[in-house]
Amino acid sequence: MWMKDNQVDNKNPIDLQEIYRNVLVLSENLVALAQSGEWETLVSRETEYVLAVENLTKLTQAFEKQQPITEEFIQLLHKIIENERVTKEYLQQHLNFLSKEIKQLDQKRVLNNSYGQFDEPDTPLVVRPME
């Protein structure tokens, strides 16, 4: 793998396909978390995923001459990209939901503040019969 100052350790062979598969599994996990609405876990795993993609990018650049990009690599990459698209779609839906909820809470607060100024609990309400 990587050593100090981004030097490559050639003693341990690197299987790029296996690394691509691992990143694919991480991306599938993110999709599953988004589908089930586990947003806090999704956000914490997103960091792990981003680091794995960065590592994959570095390793691919370092080893692409030794391990040429095959059709399988391309298929794995397409699946990873599709999973990212699906995850972003779920995140956007959740963001829209949260925005709507915040807007409703703000409107409720404004209404409560507006009508609250007429509510004076210390002043008794006197009802007089009509004449």
C-alpha positions as CSV (number, residue, x, y, z in Angstrom):
1,M,0.0,0.0,0.0
2,W,1.1,3.6,0.7
3,M,4.1,4.5,2.7
4,K,5.5,7.7,4.1
5,D,5.3,10.7,1.6
6,N,2.9,8.8,-0.7
7,Q,5.6,6.2,-1.7
8,V,4.2,2.9,-2.9
9,D,5.1,-0.3,-1.1
10,N,5.9,-2.7,-3.9
11,K,6.4,-5.7,-1.6
12,N,2.6,-6.2,-1.1
13,P,0.8,-6.5,-4.5
14,I,-2.3,-4.4,-4.8
15,D,-5.4,-5.8,-6.4
16,L,-7.1,-2.8,-7.9
17,Q,-10.2,-4.8,-8.7
18,E,-10.6,-5.7,-5.1
19,I,-10.3,-2.1,-4.0
20,Y,-12.9,-1.1,-6.6
21,R,-15.2,-3.8,-5.2
22,N,-14.6,-2.5,-1.7
23,V,-15.5,1.0,-2.8
24,L,-18.6,-0.4,-4.5
25,V,-19.7,-2.1,-1.3
26,L,-19.2,1.1,0.6
27,S,-21.4,3.0,-2.0
28,E,-24.1,0.3,-1.7
29,N,-24.1,0.7,2.0
30,L,-24.6,4.5,1.6
31,V,-27.6,3.8,-0.7
32,A,-29.1,1.4,1.9
33,L,-28.6,3.9,4.7
34,A,-30.2,6.7,2.6
35,Q,-33.2,4.4,1.7
36,S,-33.8,3.6,5.3
37,G,-33.4,7.2,6.5
38,E,-30.4,6.6,8.7
39,W,-29.0,10.1,8.0
40,E,-26.6,10.4,11.0
41,T,-25.0,7.0,10.1
42,L,-24.9,8.0,6.4
43,V,-23.0,11.2,7.2
44,S,-20.5,9.4,9.4
45,R,-19.9,6.7,6.7
46,E,-19.7,9.3,4.0
47,T,-16.3,10.4,5.3
48,E,-15.0,6.8,5.1
49,Y,-16.3,6.5,1.6
50,V,-14.7,9.8,0.4
51,L,-11.3,8.6,1.8
52,A,-11.7,5.3,0.1
53,V,-12.4,7.0,-3.2
54,E,-9.4,9.3,-2.8
55,N,-7.2,6.2,-2.1
56,L,-8.7,4.4,-5.1
57,T,-7.9,7.4,-7.3
58,K,-4.3,7.5,-6.1
59,L,-3.8,3.8,-6.5
60,T,-5.4,3.7,-9.9
61,Q,-3.0,6.4,-11.2
62,A,0.0,4.7,-9.6
63,F,-0.8,1.2,-10.9
64,E,-2.8,1.7,-14.1
65,K,0.2,0.7,-16.2
66,Q,0.7,-2.5,-14.3
67,Q,-3.0,-3.3,-14.1
68,P,-4.7,-1.9,-17.2
69,I,-8.3,-0.7,-16.8
70,T,-10.5,-3.6,-18.0
71,E,-14.2,-3.8,-18.8
72,E,-14.7,-5.1,-15.2
73,F,-13.1,-1.9,-13.8
74,I,-15.4,0.2,-16.0
75,Q,-18.5,-1.8,-14.9
76,L,-17.5,-1.4,-11.2
77,L,-17.0,2.3,-11.7
78,H,-20.4,2.7,-13.4
79,K,-22.1,1.0,-10.5
80,I,-20.2,3.2,-8.0
81,I,-21.3,6.3,-9.9
82,E,-24.9,5.2,-10.1
83,N,-24.9,4.5,-6.3
84,E,-23.5,8.1,-5.8
85,R,-26.3,9.4,-8.0
86,V,-29.0,7.5,-6.0
87,T,-27.5,8.5,-2.7
88,K,-27.5,12.2,-3.7
89,E,-31.1,11.9,-4.9
90,Y,-32.2,10.6,-1.5
91,L,-30.1,13.3,0.3
92,Q,-31.8,16.0,-1.9
93,Q,-35.3,14.6,-1.0
94,H,-34.4,14.7,2.7
95,L,-33.0,18.2,2.4
96,N,-36.3,19.3,0.7
97,F,-38.3,17.6,3.5
98,L,-36.2,19.4,6.2
99,S,-36.5,22.7,4.4
100,K,-40.3,22.3,4.3
101,E,-40.4,21.4,8.0
102,I,-38.2,24.4,8.9
103,K,-40.4,26.7,6.8
104,Q,-43.5,25.4,8.6
105,L,-41.9,25.9,12.0
106,D,-40.9,29.4,11.1
107,Q,-44.5,30.2,9.9
108,K,-45.9,28.7,13.1
109,R,-43.5,30.8,15.2
110,V,-44.5,34.0,13.3
111,L,-48.2,33.2,13.9
112,N,-47.6,32.5,17.6
113,N,-45.7,35.7,18.0
114,S,-48.3,37.7,16.1
115,Y,-51.3,36.4,18.0
116,G,-49.3,36.2,21.3
117,Q,-49.2,40.0,21.4
118,F,-53.0,40.1,21.9
119,D,-52.9,37.5,24.6
120,E,-52.7,39.3,27.9
121,P,-53.3,36.8,30.6
122,D,-53.2,39.4,33.5
123,T,-56.2,41.3,32.0
124,P,-59.5,39.6,32.8
125,L,-61.8,39.1,29.8
126,V,-65.1,40.8,30.4
127,V,-68.1,39.7,28.4
128,R,-71.1,42.0,28.5
129,P,-74.5,41.2,27.3
130,M,-75.7,42.9,24.1
131,E,-78.1,45.7,24.7
